[in-house]
Amino acid sequence: MKVRASVKRMCDKCKVVRRHG
């Protein structure tokens, strides 16, 4: 899993979206 400083911010939203599925 490659996470960049720029993607890290999006990851926050990605994590929430993944939880909601």
C-alpha positions in Angstrom: 0.0 0.0 0.0 1.8 3.2 -1.2 0.7 6.2 0.8 2.0 9.7 -0.1 1.8 12.9 2.0 -0.8 14.1 -0.5 -2.7 10.8 -0.5 -2.5 10.7 3.3 -5.1 13.5 3.5 -7.4 11.7 1.0 -6.8 8.5 3.0 -8.8 10.1 5.8 -11.8 10.3 3.5 -11.1 7.0 1.9 -11.1 5.3 5.3 -14.5 6.9 6.2 -16.0 5.9 2.8 -14.6 2.4 3.2 -16.3 2.0 6.6 -19.6 3.1 5.1 -19.0 0.7 2.2 
